[in-house]
Amino acid sequence: MAWIYLITAGLLEVVWAFAMKQSDGFTRIWPTAVMAAAMAGSVGFLALAMRTLPLGTAYTIWTGIGAVGAFLVGLAVLGEAASATRLLAAGLIASGLVLMKLSSPA
């Protein structure tokens, strides 16, 4: 169950990052509200995951899902550049997440 909590926390991190971008510096109420709710949910699910998972594993995977997920949303939704270097960097982060999962005792 801890891994489900952790993945949910990471996905909510992507939601709040996207909502923050859409809030236009907190000047738009609904994206700001979505951001705040997603932040609270993300941290809450991270806390649940950390009941079982080691800090280093949980935090690294949480931030990694957020980083790669936000990058992918930027590409797919916001039309951000997809250079070979940026794709390689995202791939390296994702491979690090896989290695972290494989090395985790929980």
C-alpha positions as CSV (number, residue, x, y, z in Angstrom):
1,M,0.0,0.0,0.0
2,A,2.9,2.4,0.7
3,W,3.9,2.4,-3.0
4,I,0.4,3.3,-4.0
5,Y,0.4,6.2,-1.6
6,L,3.8,7.3,-2.9
7,I,2.7,7.2,-6.5
8,T,-0.4,9.1,-5.7
9,A,1.6,11.7,-3.8
10,G,3.9,12.0,-6.9
11,L,1.0,12.4,-9.3
12,L,-0.5,15.1,-7.0
13,E,2.8,16.9,-7.1
14,V,2.5,17.1,-10.9
15,V,-1.1,18.4,-10.5
16,W,-0.1,21.2,-8.1
17,A,2.9,22.2,-10.2
18,F,0.7,22.5,-13.3
19,A,-2.0,24.3,-11.3
20,M,0.6,26.7,-10.0
21,K,1.7,27.5,-13.5
22,Q,-2.0,28.1,-14.5
23,S,-2.6,30.3,-11.4
24,D,-0.6,33.1,-13.1
25,G,1.2,34.0,-9.9
26,F,-1.7,33.2,-7.7
27,T,-3.9,35.7,-9.5
28,R,-6.5,33.1,-10.7
29,I,-8.6,31.7,-7.9
30,W,-9.5,28.2,-9.2
31,P,-6.0,27.1,-10.3
32,T,-4.7,28.4,-7.0
33,A,-7.3,26.4,-5.1
34,V,-6.5,23.3,-7.0
35,M,-2.8,23.9,-6.3
36,A,-3.4,24.2,-2.6
37,A,-5.6,21.1,-2.4
38,A,-3.1,19.0,-4.5
39,M,-0.2,20.2,-2.3
40,A,-2.0,19.1,0.8
41,G,-3.0,15.8,-0.7
42,S,0.5,15.2,-2.0
43,V,2.2,15.8,1.3
44,G,-0.5,13.8,3.1
45,F,0.0,10.7,0.9
46,L,3.8,11.1,1.2
47,A,3.4,11.0,5.0
48,L,1.4,7.8,4.7
49,A,4.0,6.2,2.5
50,M,6.8,7.2,4.9
51,R,5.1,5.1,7.6
52,T,6.7,2.1,5.8
53,L,9.2,3.3,3.3
54,P,12.6,4.8,4.2
55,L,12.9,8.6,4.0
56,G,15.5,8.5,1.2
57,T,13.5,6.2,-1.0
58,A,10.2,7.9,-0.4
59,Y,11.4,11.5,-0.8
60,T,13.5,10.7,-3.9
61,I,10.8,8.9,-5.7
62,W,8.2,11.6,-4.8
63,T,10.3,14.4,-6.1
64,G,11.3,12.3,-9.2
65,I,7.7,11.6,-10.1
66,G,7.0,15.2,-9.7
67,A,10.0,16.3,-11.8
68,V,9.5,13.9,-14.7
69,G,5.7,14.3,-14.6
70,A,5.9,18.1,-14.7
71,F,8.4,17.9,-17.5
72,L,6.0,15.6,-19.5
73,V,3.0,17.9,-18.8
74,G,5.1,20.8,-20.0
75,L,5.9,19.0,-23.2
76,A,2.4,17.6,-23.9
77,V,0.1,20.4,-22.6
78,L,2.2,23.6,-22.5
79,G,4.2,23.0,-25.7
80,E,7.6,23.3,-24.1
81,A,10.7,22.3,-26.0
82,A,11.7,18.6,-26.2
83,S,15.4,18.8,-27.0
84,A,17.5,15.7,-27.0
85,T,19.3,16.9,-23.9
86,R,16.1,17.6,-21.9
87,L,14.7,14.1,-22.9
88,L,18.0,12.5,-21.9
89,A,17.9,14.3,-18.5
90,A,14.3,13.1,-17.9
91,G,15.3,9.6,-18.9
92,L,18.2,9.6,-16.4
93,I,15.9,10.8,-13.6
94,A,13.4,8.0,-14.5
95,S,16.1,5.4,-14.5
96,G,17.3,6.6,-11.1
97,L,13.7,6.2,-9.8
98,V,13.7,2.6,-11.1
99,L,17.0,1.9,-9.4
100,M,15.8,3.4,-6.2
101,K,12.7,1.2,-6.2
102,L,14.7,-1.9,-7.0
103,S,17.1,-1.2,-4.1
104,S,14.4,-0.5,-1.6
105,P,13.8,-3.0,1.2
106,A,10.1,-2.3,1.4
